[in-house]
């Protein structure tokens, strides 16, 4: 449950599922993951994006092995003490894995609450204290009912009360919806997706693809100059290197990407080259 919740942050289920299944096959218990180098977690993260989440999961696995007898903690407080685990993830794991009464508030739940209760087309751009108070006030008292409530509202937001094309005709609570009653007022802002092409994030992702494919440290010159121009073909990393060079990133952008990966602990220098953390 902890693995899936971390993987699903800002990443759709269809992309997460195959990676999650492979992780559980390879590391069925936290101690199994903790026994591997952190770089193996990053390598197996694949192209899910935001690979620092892999480092956090590895650090959490080490803490679970060393401080919790190898078992994922079952309370919000203990879960929150794990490296990289925030309030939402702690609440979700405590509720859905252990049946605890916790206020779980994700993007889908926020949207349902905004429309159903406050009459807004979309929730605020950032989670507010008022939203958390509203969610807590709606939560049933019985733990079993609260777990079902959290799951039901989350599914309602994911499948029916969607952001762009809500299926109001299929909604089981449409008669009580404040947003419908108000005449479906337009959002007060336009959600903007994150840019990708040409950004530092795209270059970082391409560099990470090279490091994941590499069995040996990658010489810095290879990030800046195509292997063909250097007169040789590196083993195992030719395809991701070619993809990186097709971006035509400026030298300073490549340097920012490499420095950022080092600073985030996603890469390290070894024998004069770059590799995943050991």
N, C-alpha and C positions, 0 to 999 in steps of 0.2 A: 504493500500500500504506500509506504514512504517513497519507494522508487517511482511508482507511477505518478504520485502527486507532484514530485519534483520535475519529472519529465514533462508533465502536462502544462507546466507554467509557460504561458505564451506560445504553446505548440499544440496543434490539433491532434486528435486521437489517431487519425489515419497515419500520421507520420510516426507517432510514438509507439504504436502497437508492436511492429516488428522488432524495434530496438529493445523495448521492454521485455518481450518474450526471450530474446537472445540473452539479455542481462540475467534473467532469472534462471535460464538454463546453465549459464556459466557460473553465476554466483547466487545459488539458492538461499544462502544465509549471509547475514552481514559479515560474519567472520571470514567468509570466502572472499568477499570483495576487499576487506581490510588486509588480507594477506597478500594482495597484489600491489605492485607499484601504482601510485596515483596516475601515472601516465597511461596505464592500461585502461583505466576508467575513461580517460579522455579519448583514447583510441577507439574504444567501443561505443562511445557516444555518437560516433558517425556524424551525420549532418543535421542533427536536431537543432543546432544553434545554441547560442549562449552556453558554451562548453564549460564555463566556470561552475555550472550546476553539477557537472561530473566530478569536479574536485570537491565540491561540498558534500556530495553523496559519499565519496570515498572517506572524507574526514568524519562524516557522521557514522559510517560503518566502523571506523577505528574506535570512535567514542563508545559506540554500542558494544563492541567487543570488549573494550577495556574497562568500561564503567557500568555496564548494564547486563553483564553476564551473557552477552550475545543476543539478547532479546530486545526488540524495539520497545521503548517505553510506552506505557499505555495512558499517561496523563498529559494534559496540555502543558503543564509546567515543565515536566521532564523532557518532553519533546522539544519544547522551545529552547532548552539548554543545549540541544545538539547543534553542531556547527552547520550554518547555512539554513536552518529551519526557522521560518518566520511564523507569524501568528496564524495566517490562513492555513499553512501546511500543517502546523501543530493541531489546529482545530479539526481539520478534515481527517487526519489520521486517527485522532482520538475518537471522533464521532463514527466514522465509517468502518474502521478496523476494530474498535473496541466498544462501540455502542455508548459512548459518553454523550452527555448533554452538552453540546458546544455550539456556539454561534458561528456557523460556517457562511462566509460571505465571499463569493467569487463574482466574476463579471456577469454571469447569467442570473444569479440571485439578485444582484444589485438592480439589473434591468427590470426584472419582474416586480420587485418592490417599488421601483420608481413609477412604473405604469399603474400597477394595481392599487397602490396606496396613495402616492403623492400626485399622480396625474401627469407626470413628466414623461416625455418621449424617451429620454435617456437619463441615466444617473449622472451625477457630477463627474467631471473629468478625472478627479482623484477621489479616492475613498474618504468620506468624512465621518466625523464622530456621530453626527446625526443619523447617518445611515446605519452605523453599528448599533446605535440605541434602538432604531426602528427594528432591525433584524432581531435583536435580543428580545424586544417586546412581543414579537410575533411567534417566538419559539415555544412549542408546547412544553409543559412542565415535565411530563414523563420522558425519561431517556429514550425509550424505544420509539415513542411517537416523535420525539425531536429528530431522531436520526432519519426516520421516514420523511418528515417534513423537509429537512435539508435536501435530501435526495430528490424529492418530488419537485421542489421549487427550482432546483438546479436543472433538472430534466425539462421542466416547463420552459425555462429560459433558453435551453439549448435547442429544443425541437419545435416549440410553438411560438413563444414570445421572443422571436429572434430580432436581431438589431435592425436589419434592413427591410425584411418582408415578413412581419409577424402574421401568423395564421390565426387571426382573431376569431374566425368562424369555427375553429376547432378548439378554442380555449375553454376549459371547463369552468373558469371563473370570470368569463367575459361580462356576466351580469353585474359583477361587483367591481369592475375595472374603472378606476377613476379617470384614466387616460381616455378610454372610449366615451365615458360620460361627458368628458370635457370637449368632445369633438375631435379627438386625435390631434392635439396641437403639435406643431413641428418642433424639432429639437432646437435648443437655444445655441447650439454649436454644431459644427460639422466635424465628425471624427476624421482624423487624418492618419493614414497608414505611414509606417516608417519607410523612408527611402532606402534603396538597396544598391542599385546599379551605380558604380563609380564611387561608392562610399568607402570609408575606412573599414566598416564592418564587412563589406564584400571582400576586400583585400585580406583582412584577418582570416576570414573563412577559407580563402584559397590557400593561404600559408598553412593553416591548420590541416588542410587536406594533404598537403605535402608531408607534414610532420607525422600524420597518422599512418601514411603509407611507408615511411622511411624505417628501415631496420638499423641504420647507422646514422650518426649525426650528419646533418645537412650543411655543407659548406655555405657560408654567407654569400659567396659570389653567385651561387646557383639561383638565389632569389632575384638577383639583379640582372643576370645574363643568361640567355637561353643555352642549354647544354650543347646544342648543335654548334653554336658559335664558339664554344670552348673546345670542340673537337672530340667529345665523347658523349655517350648515352648512359646516364646513371641508372643503376638497377632498381626497379620497383617503384620509382617515383616519377617516371617519365610522363605519364598521363596527367597527374595533378600538377606537375611543374608546367607542362604545356598550357593547362587551363589557367594557371596563375599568370603566365606571360601574355596570354591573349587579352588579359585585362589592361595591359599597357599602363600599369600603375606608375606614377612618378616615383623616382628614387626616395624622395622624402616621405611619400605615403607608405612605401615598403618599410622604411626605417621606423616609422610610427607604429606600424603593425607589429614588427618584430619586438620593438621596445615594449609595447603594450602587452604582448604575450608573455614576455619575461617578467614584467611587473605584476601581472595577474597570476603568475605561477603556472601558466599553461605551457610554458616552454622553459628550457634551461640550456645554458652553454656547456658543452662537453667536448673535449678534444678539439677545440677550435670551431665547432659547428653547433647547430641548433637541433634539439631533440625534445620529445615529450618528457615531462618530469619523471625522474626515477623513483 
